Amino acid sequence: MNPPAPSAAPVVTHGRVLAIAVPMIFAHVTTPLLGIVSTAAIGRLGEATALAAVALGAVIIDVLLWIFVFLRMGTIGLTAQAVGAGDDAEKRAVIARALVMALIIGCTMILLQRPIVRGAFALMGGSAEVQAVGDTYVSIRIWAAPATFMNYAVLGWLIGQARTVTGLILQVVINLANMALTLLFVGHLGYGVTGAAAANALAEIGGAVIGLAVVLTLLGGRFGVAWSVVLDRAKLVRTFAINRDILIRTAALVGGFAFFTREGALGGDTVLAANAILMNLVGVVAFFLDGFATAAEQMGGQAVGARDEASFRRAVALSAIWAVAFGTGASLLFYTGGHHAIDFISTADAVRQEARRYLPFAALTPFTGVMAFLFDGVFIGATWTVAMRNCMLAALATFLALWWLLSGYGNSGLWIAYLAFQAARGLYQWMVYPRLVRATFG
């Protein structure tokens, strides 16, 4: 085996931040745009029940899949640190471990799909008609779980090496295929909810095939690492510990989103549909921020691997400047132009009016959540996953406590509690950040 190459600290400049962030912004933005296309394709049928069913079904399957996003997040941090340490064998082993885990978890989810889906709908609520249609949507999409998890792993590995342009191309191909198939199956062929679900599943499977080909190409046609390295006990223990903490953190995060959706569903199908539209719009502007979190992930992780505190602090500072600027601008744009997007997505007057009513709350989300996005990237890159997990649990407790206090204010109280949830995530991470830097580099 060749000895590790010399460690390589990242080059940290404004240009470097943008070179990493901008491709991932475009990659991430296509994901919520996909949600908007799916929602619009169903929403323009003029049936509030179908729109609510897709909204509820999409939240359920996204929750089920996103819980395992540690396959992307953990892979980013471990890959970036391997790059910073100059350890090519470990870089290869990281993606091999992640892909094996993706297949095992995805196949297990397919085998257990019926109890999982039934339990999810029992928790989420919604009318009987909405649940029946939503069950069809989830049951189709879940068959693509192994492919989705493989896509997580591949994207994380690419980001960890700062290959964000390649990640952009792969993500855009998946999402554009999904959009095109949705328009074909729903808009042209009239397959409705079934067509929307099938389009998503087929795009994920195609993306996994392409992603695996990209990995093999970058590795020279083979993984080129011994199983003894892939299954190294110390590395596996660390990988599982990191993934466990991210899993708990992500479960708390998506649990908060699911709780938000469930409470909206209790307000009726119109409120549920209105909240779904607004959350899709929130996804578009919020994913702009995720690009700068990606820059902090990659450069911060590489700096940790290279043991370079100065580069680490500079990576965090420059990423924060750009994230705050974009978060503020996104909130202003959302507030001034959101009503046009609402009218495009839904033709139902009641849904439009309800969405406009809560637009000011939704427009504040990018601004209140900017530090949460940034510090998530920092903590993932540095693999400070225990602290990230604990901060998320504290933020979720804050959300639920505020919701209880404001429950008499209906959907307005729910939105206020959600905004506080996003702000608390960033605040709690900011509070522990100095101690973690000292522990890592001291």
DRENDO-1510 file (C-alpha; in Angstrom, 1 decimal, always signed):
<recs>
REC; n; res; u; v; w
REC; 1; MET; +0.0; +0.0; +0.0 .
REC; 2; ASN; +1.3; +3.5; -0.8 .
REC; 3; PRO; +1.9; +5.8; +2.2 .
REC; 4; PRO; -0.5; +8.7; +2.6 .
REC; 5; ALA; +0.3; +11.8; +0.7 .
REC; 6; PRO; +1.2; +14.9; +2.6 .
REC; 7; SER; -1.7; +16.7; +4.2 .
REC; 8; ALA; -3.3; +19.4; +2.1 .
REC; 9; ALA; -4.9; +22.4; +3.8 .
REC; 10; PRO; -7.7; +24.0; +1.7 .
REC; 11; VAL; -7.3; +27.3; -0.2 .
REC; 12; VAL; -9.8; +29.6; +1.5 .
REC; 13; THR; -10.9; +32.7; -0.5 .
REC; 14; HIS; -14.1; +34.3; -1.4 .
REC; 15; GLY; -13.6; +32.8; -4.9 .
REC; 16; ARG; -13.1; +29.4; -3.5 .
REC; 17; VAL; -16.3; +29.7; -1.4 .
REC; 18; LEU; -18.3; +30.6; -4.5 .
REC; 19; ALA; -16.6; +27.9; -6.6 .
REC; 20; ILE; -17.9; +25.3; -4.2 .
REC; 21; ALA; -21.2; +27.0; -3.3 .
REC; 22; VAL; -22.6; +28.1; -6.6 .
REC; 23; PRO; -22.7; +24.7; -8.3 .
REC; 24; MET; -24.4; +23.2; -5.3 .
REC; 25; ILE; -26.9; +26.1; -5.1 .
REC; 26; PHE; -28.1; +25.2; -8.6 .
REC; 27; ALA; -28.0; +21.5; -7.7 .
REC; 28; HIS; -30.0; +21.9; -4.5 .
REC; 29; VAL; -32.5; +24.4; -6.0 .
REC; 30; THR; -33.6; +21.8; -8.6 .
REC; 31; THR; -34.8; +19.6; -5.7 .
REC; 32; PRO; -37.5; +22.0; -4.4 .
REC; 33; LEU; -38.3; +23.1; -7.9 .
REC; 34; LEU; -39.1; +19.4; -8.5 .
REC; 35; GLY; -41.5; +19.6; -5.6 .
REC; 36; ILE; -43.1; +22.7; -7.1 .
REC; 37; VAL; -43.5; +21.0; -10.5 .
REC; 38; SER; -45.1; +17.9; -8.9 .
REC; 39; THR; -47.3; +20.1; -6.7 .
REC; 40; ALA; -48.3; +22.3; -9.7 .
REC; 41; ALA; -49.0; +19.3; -12.0 .
REC; 42; ILE; -51.4; +18.0; -9.4 .
REC; 43; GLY; -52.6; +21.3; -8.2 .
REC; 44; ARG; -53.7; +22.5; -11.6 .
REC; 45; LEU; -56.1; +19.6; -11.8 .
REC; 46; GLY; -58.2; +21.7; -9.4 .
REC; 47; GLU; -58.7; +19.0; -6.8 .
REC; 48; ALA; -57.7; +20.0; -3.3 .
REC; 49; THR; -57.9; +16.4; -2.1 .
REC; 50; ALA; -55.3; +15.2; -4.7 .
REC; 51; LEU; -53.0; +18.1; -3.9 .
REC; 52; ALA; -53.3; +17.4; -0.2 .
REC; 53; ALA; -52.6; +13.7; -0.7 .
REC; 54; VAL; -49.4; +14.4; -2.7 .
REC; 55; ALA; -48.4; +16.9; -0.1 .
REC; 56; LEU; -48.9; +14.5; +2.8 .
REC; 57; GLY; -47.5; +11.5; +0.9 .
REC; 58; ALA; -44.4; +13.5; -0.2 .
REC; 59; VAL; -43.8; +14.6; +3.4 .
REC; 60; ILE; -44.0; +11.0; +4.6 .
REC; 61; ILE; -41.7; +9.5; +2.0 .
REC; 62; ASP; -39.3; +12.4; +2.3 .
REC; 63; VAL; -39.2; +11.9; +6.1 .
REC; 64; LEU; -38.6; +8.2; +5.7 .
REC; 65; LEU; -35.8; +8.8; +3.2 .
REC; 66; TRP; -34.2; +11.9; +4.7 .
REC; 67; ILE; -33.8; +10.2; +8.1 .
REC; 68; PHE; -30.9; +8.3; +6.4 .
REC; 69; VAL; -29.3; +11.4; +4.9 .
REC; 70; PHE; -26.3; +10.6; +7.1 .
REC; 71; LEU; -25.2; +8.6; +4.0 .
REC; 72; ARG; -24.5; +11.9; +2.4 .
REC; 73; MET; -23.6; +14.1; +5.4 .
REC; 74; GLY; -21.2; +11.6; +7.1 .
REC; 75; THR; -19.6; +10.8; +3.7 .
REC; 76; ILE; -18.9; +14.5; +3.1 .
REC; 77; GLY; -17.1; +15.0; +6.4 .
REC; 78; LEU; -15.1; +11.7; +6.2 .
REC; 79; THR; -14.1; +12.3; +2.6 .
REC; 80; ALA; -13.1; +15.9; +3.1 .
REC; 81; GLN; -10.9; +14.9; +6.1 .
REC; 82; ALA; -9.3; +12.0; +4.1 .
REC; 83; VAL; -8.5; +14.6; +1.4 .
REC; 84; GLY; -7.0; +17.0; +3.9 .
REC; 85; ALA; -4.9; +14.2; +5.4 .
REC; 86; GLY; -3.8; +13.0; +1.9 .
REC; 87; ASP; -5.2; +9.5; +2.5 .
REC; 88; ASP; -6.3; +8.1; -0.9 .
REC; 89; ALA; -7.0; +4.6; +0.5 .
REC; 90; GLU; -9.4; +6.0; +3.0 .
REC; 91; LYS; -11.1; +8.2; +0.4 .
REC; 92; ARG; -11.9; +5.1; -1.6 .
REC; 93; ALA; -12.9; +3.1; +1.5 .
REC; 94; VAL; -15.4; +5.9; +2.5 .
REC; 95; ILE; -17.5; +5.5; -0.6 .
REC; 96; ALA; -17.3; +1.7; -0.6 .
REC; 97; ARG; -18.7; +1.7; +3.0 .
REC; 98; ALA; -21.4; +4.2; +2.2 .
REC; 99; LEU; -22.7; +2.3; -0.9 .
REC; 100; VAL; -22.8; -1.0; +1.0 .
REC; 101; MET; -24.8; +0.7; +3.8 .
REC; 102; ALA; -27.1; +2.4; +1.2 .
REC; 103; LEU; -28.1; -1.0; -0.3 .
REC; 104; ILE; -28.6; -2.7; +3.0 .
REC; 105; ILE; -30.8; +0.1; +4.4 .
REC; 106; GLY; -32.8; +0.6; +1.2 .
REC; 107; CYS; -33.6; -3.1; +0.8 .
REC; 108; THR; -34.6; -3.3; +4.4 .
REC; 109; MET; -37.0; -0.4; +4.0 .
REC; 110; ILE; -38.6; -2.1; +1.0 .
REC; 111; LEU; -39.1; -5.4; +3.0 .
REC; 112; LEU; -40.7; -3.5; +5.9 .
REC; 113; GLN; -42.7; -1.0; +3.8 .
REC; 114; ARG; -46.3; -2.0; +4.8 .
REC; 115; PRO; -45.9; -1.5; +8.6 .
REC; 116; ILE; -43.8; +1.6; +8.0 .
REC; 117; VAL; -46.3; +3.2; +5.6 .
REC; 118; ARG; -49.3; +2.4; +7.8 .
REC; 119; GLY; -47.6; +3.7; +10.9 .
REC; 120; ALA; -46.6; +6.9; +9.1 .
REC; 121; PHE; -50.1; +7.7; +8.0 .
REC; 122; ALA; -51.5; +6.9; +11.4 .
REC; 123; LEU; -49.2; +9.5; +12.9 .
REC; 124; MET; -49.6; +12.2; +10.3 .
REC; 125; GLY; -53.4; +12.3; +10.1 .
REC; 126; GLY; -55.4; +13.7; +7.2 .
REC; 127; SER; -58.8; +12.7; +5.9 .
REC; 128; ALA; -59.5; +9.1; +5.0 .
REC; 129; GLU; -59.6; +10.0; +1.3 .
REC; 130; VAL; -56.3; +11.9; +1.4 .
REC; 131; GLN; -54.7; +9.0; +3.2 .
REC; 132; ALA; -55.9; +6.5; +0.7 .
REC; 133; VAL; -54.5; +8.4; -2.3 .
REC; 134; GLY; -51.3; +9.3; -0.4 .
REC; 135; ASP; -50.7; +5.6; +0.5 .
REC; 136; THR; -50.5; +4.9; -3.3 .
REC; 137; TYR; -48.0; +7.6; -3.8 .
REC; 138; VAL; -45.7; +6.5; -0.9 .
REC; 139; SER; -46.0; +2.8; -1.8 .
REC; 140; ILE; -44.6; +3.5; -5.3 .
REC; 141; ARG; -41.8; +5.8; -4.3 .
REC; 142; ILE; -40.4; +3.6; -1.6 .
REC; 143; TRP; -39.3; +1.0; -4.2 .
REC; 144; ALA; -36.6; +3.4; -5.2 .
REC; 145; ALA; -35.2; +3.7; -1.7 .
REC; 146; PRO; -31.9; +1.8; -2.4 .
REC; 147; ALA; -31.2; +4.0; -5.4 .
REC; 148; THR; -32.0; +7.2; -3.4 .
REC; 149; PHE; -29.6; +6.2; -0.7 .
REC; 150; MET; -26.9; +5.4; -3.2 .
REC; 151; ASN; -27.4; +8.9; -4.7 .
REC; 152; TYR; -26.9; +10.4; -1.2 .
REC; 153; ALA; -23.6; +8.5; -0.8 .
REC; 154; VAL; -22.3; +9.5; -4.2 .
REC; 155; LEU; -23.2; +13.1; -3.8 .
REC; 156; GLY; -21.6; +13.3; -0.4 .
REC; 157; TRP; -18.4; +11.7; -1.7 .
REC; 158; LEU; -18.2; +14.2; -4.6 .
REC; 159; ILE; -18.8; +17.2; -2.3 .
REC; 160; GLY; -16.2; +16.0; +0.1 .
REC; 161; GLN; -13.6; +16.2; -2.7 .
REC; 162; ALA; -15.0; +19.7; -3.8 .
REC; 163; ARG; -16.2; +18.1; -7.0 .
REC; 164; THR; -19.3; +20.2; -6.8 .
REC; 165; VAL; -19.7; +20.7; -10.6 .
REC; 166; THR; -19.8; +17.0; -11.1 .
REC; 167; GLY; -22.3; +16.8; -8.2 .
REC; 168; LEU; -24.3; +19.6; -9.8 .
REC; 169; ILE; -24.5; +17.7; -13.2 .
REC; 170; LEU; -25.6; +14.5; -11.5 .
REC; 171; GLN; -28.2; +16.1; -9.3 .
REC; 172; VAL; -29.6; +18.2; -12.2 .
REC; 173; VAL; -29.9; +15.2; -14.5 .
REC; 174; ILE; -31.9; +13.3; -11.8 .
REC; 175; ASN; -34.2; +16.2; -11.1 .
REC; 176; LEU; -34.8; +17.2; -14.7 .
REC; 177; ALA; -35.6; +13.6; -15.6 .
REC; 178; ASN; -38.0; +13.6; -12.7 .
REC; 179; MET; -39.7; +16.9; -13.8 .
REC; 180; ALA; -39.9; +15.7; -17.4 .
REC; 181; LEU; -41.4; +12.4; -16.4 .
REC; 182; THR; -43.9; +14.1; -14.0 .
REC; 183; LEU; -45.1; +16.4; -16.8 .
REC; 184; LEU; -45.4; +13.4; -19.1 .
REC; 185; PHE; -47.2; +11.0; -16.7 .
REC; 186; VAL; -49.4; +13.6; -15.0 .
REC; 187; GLY; -49.9; +16.4; -17.4 .
REC; 188; HIS; -49.9; +14.5; -20.7 .
REC; 189; LEU; -51.0; +10.9; -19.9 .
REC; 190; GLY; -53.2; +11.8; -17.0 .
REC; 191; TYR; -51.9; +9.2; -14.5 .
REC; 192; GLY; -52.3; +11.6; -11.6 .
REC; 193; VAL; -50.8; +10.8; -8.2 .
REC; 194; THR; -49.6; +7.4; -9.5 .
REC; 195; GLY; -47.7; +9.1; -12.3 .
REC; 196; ALA; -46.0; +11.6; -10.0 .
REC; 197; ALA; -44.7; +8.8; -7.8 .
REC; 198; ALA; -43.5; +6.7; -10.7 .
REC; 199; ALA; -41.7; +9.6; -12.2 .
REC; 200; ASN; -39.8; +10.2; -9.0 .
REC; 201; ALA; -38.9; +6.5; -8.6 .
REC; 202; LEU; -37.6; +6.1; -12.1 .
REC; 203; ALA; -35.5; +9.2; -12.0 .
REC; 204; GLU; -33.8; +8.1; -8.7 .
REC; 205; ILE; -33.0; +4.7; -10.2 .
REC; 206; GLY; -31.5; +6.2; -13.3 .
REC; 207; GLY; -29.5; +8.6; -11.2 .
REC; 208; ALA; -28.0; +5.8; -9.2 .
REC; 209; VAL; -26.8; +4.0; -12.3 .
REC; 210; ILE; -25.2; +7.1; -13.6 .
REC; 211; GLY; -23.7; +8.0; -10.2 .
REC; 212; LEU; -22.1; +4.6; -9.8 .
REC; 213; ALA; -20.6; +5.0; -13.3 .
REC; 214; VAL; -19.2; +8.4; -12.2 .
REC; 215; VAL; -17.6; +6.9; -9.1 .
REC; 216; LEU; -15.9; +4.1; -11.0 .
REC; 217; THR; -14.7; +6.5; -13.6 .
REC; 218; LEU; -13.1; +8.8; -11.0 .
REC; 219; LEU; -11.5; +5.8; -9.3 .
REC; 220; GLY; -10.0; +4.5; -12.5 .
REC; 221; GLY; -12.5; +1.7; -13.2 .
REC; 222; ARG; -12.4; +0.0; -9.8 .
REC; 223; PHE; -12.6; +0.8; -6.1 .
REC; 224; GLY; -9.0; -0.3; -5.7 .
REC; 225; VAL; -9.1; -0.7; -1.9 .
REC; 226; ALA; -8.9; -4.0; +0.1 .
REC; 227; TRP; -11.9; -5.2; +2.1 .
REC; 228; SER; -9.7; -5.2; +5.1 .
REC; 229; VAL; -9.4; -1.4; +4.8 .
REC; 230; VAL; -13.2; -1.0; +4.1 .
REC; 231; LEU; -14.0; -3.2; +7.1 .
REC; 232; ASP; -11.3; -1.8; +9.4 .
REC; 233; ARG; -12.9; -2.0; +12.9 .
REC; 234; ALA; -11.8; +1.4; +14.2 .
REC; 235; LYS; -13.0; +3.1; +11.0 .
REC; 236; LEU; -16.3; +1.3; +11.1 .
REC; 237; VAL; -16.9; +2.2; +14.7 .
REC; 238; ARG; -16.2; +5.8; +14.0 .
REC; 239; THR; -18.4; +5.7; +10.9 .
REC; 240; PHE; -21.3; +4.2; +12.7 .
REC; 241; ALA; -20.9; +6.6; +15.6 .
REC; 242; ILE; -21.0; +9.6; +13.3 .
REC; 243; ASN; -23.9; +8.2; +11.3 .
REC; 244; ARG; -25.8; +7.4; +14.5 .
REC; 245; ASP; -25.6; +10.9; +15.7 .
REC; 246; ILE; -26.6; +12.3; +12.3 .
REC; 247; LEU; -29.5; +9.9; +12.2 .
REC; 248; ILE; -30.8; +11.1; +15.6 .
REC; 249; ARG; -30.3; +14.7; +14.5 .
REC; 250; THR; -32.0; +14.2; +11.2 .
REC; 251; ALA; -34.9; +12.3; +12.8 .
REC; 252; ALA; -35.4; +15.3; +15.2 .
REC; 253; LEU; -35.3; +17.7; +12.2 .
REC; 254; VAL; -37.7; +15.8; +10.0 .
REC; 255; GLY; -39.8; +15.0; +13.1 .
REC; 256; GLY; -40.2; +18.8; +13.4 .
REC; 257; PHE; -41.2; +19.1; +9.8 .
REC; 258; ALA; -43.6; +16.2; +10.1 .
REC; 259; PHE; -45.2; +17.7; +13.2 .
REC; 260; PHE; -45.6; +21.0; +11.4 .
REC; 261; THR; -47.4; +19.1; +8.5 .
REC; 262; ARG; -49.5; +17.1; +10.9 .
REC; 263; GLU; -50.8; +20.1; +12.8 .
REC; 264; GLY; -51.6; +21.8; +9.4 .
REC; 265; ALA; -53.5; +18.7; +8.4 .
REC; 266; LEU; -55.6; +18.9; +11.5 .
REC; 267; GLY; -56.7; +22.4; +10.3 .
REC; 268; GLY; -58.3; +20.8; +7.2 .
REC; 269; ASP; -57.3; +20.0; +3.6 .
REC; 270; THR; -57.1; +23.6; +2.6 .
REC; 271; VAL; -54.7; +24.6; +5.3 .
REC; 272; LEU; -52.6; +21.5; +4.6 .
REC; 273; ALA; -52.4; +22.3; +0.9 .
REC; 274; ALA; -51.6; +26.0; +1.6 .
REC; 275; ASN; -48.8; +25.1; +4.0 .
REC; 276; ALA; -47.4; +22.6; +1.4 .
REC; 277; ILE; -47.2; +25.3; -1.2 .
REC; 278; LEU; -45.4; +27.6; +1.2 .
REC; 279; MET; -43.0; +25.0; +2.3 .
REC; 280; ASN; -42.1; +24.1; -1.3 .
REC; 281; LEU; -41.3; +27.8; -1.8 .
REC; 282; VAL; -39.3; +27.8; +1.4 .
REC; 283; GLY; -37.3; +24.9; +0.0 .
REC; 284; VAL; -36.3; +26.9; -3.1 .
REC; 285; VAL; -34.9; +29.8; -1.2 .
REC; 286; ALA; -33.5; +27.8; +1.7 .
REC; 287; PHE; -31.5; +25.6; -0.6 .
REC; 288; PHE; -29.6; +28.6; -1.7 .
REC; 289; LEU; -28.2; +28.7; +1.8 .
REC; 290; ASP; -27.2; +25.1; +1.6 .
REC; 291; GLY; -24.7; +25.9; -1.0 .
REC; 292; PHE; -22.7; +28.0; +1.4 .
REC; 293; ALA; -23.1; +25.3; +4.1 .
REC; 294; THR; -21.6; +22.9; +1.5 .
REC; 295; ALA; -18.6; +25.2; +1.2 .
REC; 296; ALA; -18.1; +25.2; +4.9 .
REC; 297; GLU; -18.5; +21.4; +5.0 .
REC; 298; GLN; -15.8; +20.8; +2.4 .
REC; 299; MET; -13.2; +23.4; +3.3 .
REC; 300; GLY; -13.8; +23.0; +7.0 .
REC; 301; GLY; -13.5; +19.2; +6.8 .
REC; 302; GLN; -10.3; +19.4; +4.7 .
REC; 303; ALA; -8.8; +21.9; +7.2 .
REC; 304; VAL; -9.6; +19.5; +10.1 .
REC; 305; GLY; -7.9; +16.7; +8.2 .
REC; 306; ALA; -4.9; +18.9; +7.6 .
REC; 307; ARG; -4.9; +20.2; +11.2 .
REC; 308; ASP; -5.0; +23.8; +10.0 .
REC; 309; GLU; -7.0; +26.0; +12.5 .
REC; 310; ALA; -6.4; +29.2; +10.6 .
REC; 311; SER; -7.9; +27.8; +7.4 .
REC; 312; PHE; -10.8; +26.4; +9.3 .
REC; 313; ARG; -11.7; +29.7; +10.9 .
REC; 314; ARG; -11.4; +31.5; +7.7 .
REC; 315; ALA; -13.6; +29.0; +5.9 .
REC; 316; VAL; -16.3; +29.5; +8.5 .
REC; 317; ALA; -16.1; +33.3; +8.4 .
REC; 318; LEU; -16.2; +33.7; +4.6 .
REC; 319; SER; -19.0; +31.1; +4.3 .
REC; 320; ALA; -21.0; +33.0; +7.0 .
REC; 321; ILE; -20.6; +36.3; +5.2 .
REC; 322; TRP; -22.1; +34.9; +2.0 .
REC; 323; ALA; -24.8; +32.9; +3.7 .
REC; 324; VAL; -26.1; +35.9; +5.7 .
REC; 325; ALA; -26.2; +38.1; +2.6 .
REC; 326; PHE; -28.1; +35.5; +0.6 .
REC; 327; GLY; -30.5; +34.7; +3.5 .
REC; 328; THR; -31.5; +38.3; +3.9 .
REC; 329; GLY; -32.0; +38.8; +0.2 .
REC; 330; ALA; -33.9; +35.6; -0.2 .
REC; 331; SER; -36.4; +36.6; +2.5 .
REC; 332; LEU; -37.0; +40.0; +0.9 .
REC; 333; LEU; -37.5; +38.3; -2.5 .
REC; 334; PHE; -39.8; +35.7; -1.0 .
REC; 335; TYR; -42.0; +38.4; +0.7 .
REC; 336; THR; -42.3; +40.6; -2.4 .
REC; 337; GLY; -42.8; +37.9; -5.1 .
REC; 338; GLY; -44.3; +34.9; -3.2 .
REC; 339; HIS; -47.9; +35.6; -4.2 .
REC; 340; HIS; -47.1; +35.1; -7.9 .
REC; 341; ALA; -45.7; +31.7; -7.2 .
REC; 342; ILE; -48.7; +30.8; -5.1 .
REC; 343; ASP; -51.1; +31.7; -7.9 .
REC; 344; PHE; -49.0; +29.6; -10.4 .
REC; 345; ILE; -48.9; +26.5; -8.2 .
REC; 346; SER; -52.6; +26.3; -7.3 .
REC; 347; THR; -55.8; +27.3; -9.2 .
REC; 348; ALA; -58.0; +26.7; -6.1 .
REC; 349; ASP; -59.1; +30.1; -4.8 .
REC; 350; ALA; -59.4; +28.9; -1.2 .
REC; 351; VAL; -55.9; +27.5; -1.2 .
REC; 352; ARG; -54.5; +30.6; -2.7 .
REC; 353; GLN; -56.1; +32.9; -0.1 .
REC; 354; GLU; -54.9; +30.7; +2.7 .
REC; 355; ALA; -51.3; +30.6; +1.4 .
REC; 356; ARG; -51.2; +34.3; +1.0 .
REC; 357; ARG; -52.4; +34.7; +4.6 .
REC; 358; TYR; -49.3; +33.0; +5.9 .
REC; 359; LEU; -46.8; +34.2; +3.3 .
REC; 360; PRO; -45.1; +36.7; +5.7 .
REC; 361; PHE; -44.2; +33.9; +8.1 .
REC; 362; ALA; -42.8; +31.7; +5.4 .
REC; 363; ALA; -40.8; +34.6; +4.0 .
REC; 364; LEU; -38.9; +35.0; +7.3 .
REC; 365; THR; -37.7; +31.4; +7.2 .
REC; 366; PRO; -34.4; +31.9; +5.2 .
REC; 367; PHE; -33.4; +34.8; +7.4 .
REC; 368; THR; -34.2; +33.1; +10.7 .
REC; 369; GLY; -32.6; +29.8; +9.6 .
REC; 370; VAL; -29.4; +31.1; +8.0 .
REC; 371; MET; -27.1; +30.3; +10.9 .
REC; 372; ALA; -28.6; +26.8; +11.3 .
REC; 373; PHE; -27.7; +26.0; +7.7 .
REC; 374; LEU; -24.2; +27.4; +8.0 .
REC; 375; PHE; -23.4; +25.6; +11.3 .
REC; 376; ASP; -24.8; +22.4; +10.1 .
REC; 377; GLY; -22.2; +22.5; +7.3 .
REC; 378; VAL; -19.4; +23.4; +9.8 .
REC; 379; PHE; -20.3; +20.7; +12.2 .
REC; 380; ILE; -20.7; +18.0; +9.5 .
REC; 381; GLY; -17.3; +18.9; +7.9 .
REC; 382; ALA; -15.6; +18.8; +11.3 .
REC; 383; THR; -17.6; +15.6; +12.3 .
REC; 384; TRP; -18.8; +17.3; +15.5 .
REC; 385; THR; -21.9; +15.1; +15.3 .
REC; 386; VAL; -22.5; +14.7; +19.0 .
REC; 387; ALA; -22.8; +18.4; +19.5 .
REC; 388; MET; -24.9; +18.8; +16.4 .
REC; 389; ARG; -27.3; +16.1; +17.6 .
REC; 390; ASN; -27.7; +17.7; +21.0 .
REC; 391; CYS; -28.3; +21.1; +19.6 .
REC; 392; MET; -31.0; +19.8; +17.3 .
REC; 393; LEU; -32.8; +18.0; +20.2 .
REC; 394; ALA; -32.7; +21.2; +22.2 .
REC; 395; ALA; -34.1; +23.2; +19.3 .
REC; 396; LEU; -36.9; +20.6; +18.7 .
REC; 397; ALA; -37.8; +20.9; +22.4 .
REC; 398; THR; -38.0; +24.7; +22.0 .
REC; 399; PHE; -40.3; +24.3; +19.0 .
REC; 400; LEU; -42.7; +22.0; +20.8 .
REC; 401; ALA; -42.8; +24.2; +23.9 .
REC; 402; LEU; -43.6; +27.3; +21.9 .
REC; 403; TRP; -46.2; +25.5; +19.8 .
REC; 404; TRP; -47.9; +24.4; +23.1 .
REC; 405; LEU; -47.8; +28.0; +24.3 .
REC; 406; LEU; -49.2; +29.4; +21.0 .
REC; 407; SER; -51.6; +26.5; +20.1 .
REC; 408; GLY; -54.5; +28.8; +20.7 .
REC; 409; TYR; -53.4; +30.9; +17.7 .
REC; 410; GLY; -53.9; +28.1; +15.2 .
REC; 411; ASN; -51.8; +28.0; +12.0 .
REC; 412; SER; -50.2; +31.4; +12.9 .
REC; 413; GLY; -49.0; +30.1; +16.2 .
REC; 414; LEU; -47.6; +27.0; +14.4 .
REC; 415; TRP; -45.6; +29.1; +11.9 .
REC; 416; ILE; -44.2; +31.3; +14.7 .
REC; 417; ALA; -43.0; +28.2; +16.6 .
REC; 418; TYR; -41.5; +26.9; +13.4 .
REC; 419; LEU; -39.5; +30.1; +12.9 .
REC; 420; ALA; -38.2; +29.9; +16.4 .
REC; 421; PHE; -37.2; +26.3; +15.7 .
REC; 422; GLN; -35.0; +27.4; +12.9 .
REC; 423; ALA; -33.5; +30.2; +14.8 .
REC; 424; ALA; -32.8; +28.1; +17.9 .
REC; 425; ARG; -30.9; +25.5; +15.8 .
REC; 426; GLY; -28.3; +28.1; +14.8 .
REC; 427; LEU; -28.2; +29.8; +18.2 .
REC; 428; TYR; -27.4; +26.7; +20.1 .
REC; 429; GLN; -24.7; +25.6; +17.7 .
REC; 430; TRP; -23.1; +29.1; +17.8 .
REC; 431; MET; -23.0; +28.8; +21.6 .
REC; 432; VAL; -20.9; +25.6; +21.6 .
REC; 433; TYR; -18.8; +26.4; +18.5 .
REC; 434; PRO; -15.8; +28.1; +20.4 .
REC; 435; ARG; -15.4; +25.2; +22.7 .
REC; 436; LEU; -15.4; +22.7; +19.9 .
REC; 437; VAL; -12.7; +24.6; +17.9 .
REC; 438; ARG; -10.5; +24.6; +21.0 .
REC; 439; ALA; -11.0; +20.9; +21.5 .
REC; 440; THR; -10.3; +20.0; +17.9 .
REC; 441; PHE; -7.2; +22.1; +17.3 .
REC; 442; GLY; -5.9; +22.7; +20.8 .
</recs>
